[in-house]
Amino acid sequence: MGISSASNKCCNVVLWSTIRYPHGMPRLSIDITPEEHRKLKAIAALNGESIKDYVLKRALRDAPHLGDMNEDEAVAALSEFLEPRIQQARRGELSTKSLSDIRRDARKQAGR
């Protein structure tokens, strides 16, 4: 989609930085439209959550629980998760879907 100067278009940019923040926490920023922000704010409020808590819960709901793992165990879990995908890529089994197609399919699966 690319970066757009129009205020109603999302440019889908995700930034991650290793700048030192209070409490040593990295910051994640995403550019969204004002309408998307209003929707997130309303949905989070209806769930009694902050936008941050709502988005994290939704984004990480399928992630494996890593809380009790040490670094080596977490790396092993990541390797196990990625291995089938790496093998598919090596066999040339690559997706031809665009980012828009993937997003549309994900929204359909989520019932939106």
Secondary structure, 3 states (H helix, E strand, C coil): CCCCCCCCCCCCCEEECCCCCHHHCCCEEECCCHHHHHHHHHHHHHCCCCHHHHHHHHHHCCCCCCCCCCHHHHHHHHHHHHHHHHHHHHCCCCCCCCHHHHHHHHHHHCCC
